[in-house]
Amino acid sequence: MKYSLREFKKACFLLSFLAISAVSFSQSYPDSTIKINAQLIQNPLQSIIRLEPTMFEYDTQNFKQLDLEKGEQFGFMADNIQEVFPSLVGEKSISYLFSKNTFRNATIKTIDEAGLIPVLVAAFKEQQAEIEKLKSEMADLRNKLETAAQ
């Protein structure tokens, strides 16, 4: 299939126009514009301490229809996360074939584990500030001890 030079130029013009239009009409919004009610996370270390990381295996024998991952898993129990961070726990409905022509739905709890990352960072920062404070107090006590010994 051959194209004439005129058709080729039209195609190039059209592609150029579409590319320029896409750039011209795209919009970029900074976080400060689209995120509202932003505030620092309060008492992140105390919240993290309340979490109970666990090792577990899914019961894949009794719940084959849920297509759960096999083998040892690391994570959290949804009930524990819900006590501390209720907004990070949701529900997922799984539809599965129960019999030849019958489907059933199962609902399981899900955890937005990525949502824990900002809390962990805030907890690390809080803990580091405490370490720095303790280092400073230790240095002050050493200086007083050295001064008193002279």
ZIPEDA-V581270 format. One line per field, one symbol per residue. ss: DSSP state (H for helix, E for strand, - for the rest). burial: # if it has 16 or more other ideal C-beta (glycine too) atoms within 10 Angstrom, else .. A space follows every 50 residues. Layout:
ss=???
burial=???
This chain:
ss=----HHHHHHHHHHHHHHHHHHHHH-----HHHH---------HHHHHH- ---EEEE------HHH-----EEEE--HHHHHHH-HHHEEEEEEEEEEE- -EEEEEEEEEE-HHHHHHHHHHHHHHHHHHHHHHHHHHHHHHHHHHHHH-
burial=...........................................##.##.. #........................#.#.###.##..##........... ..........#....#..#..##..#........................
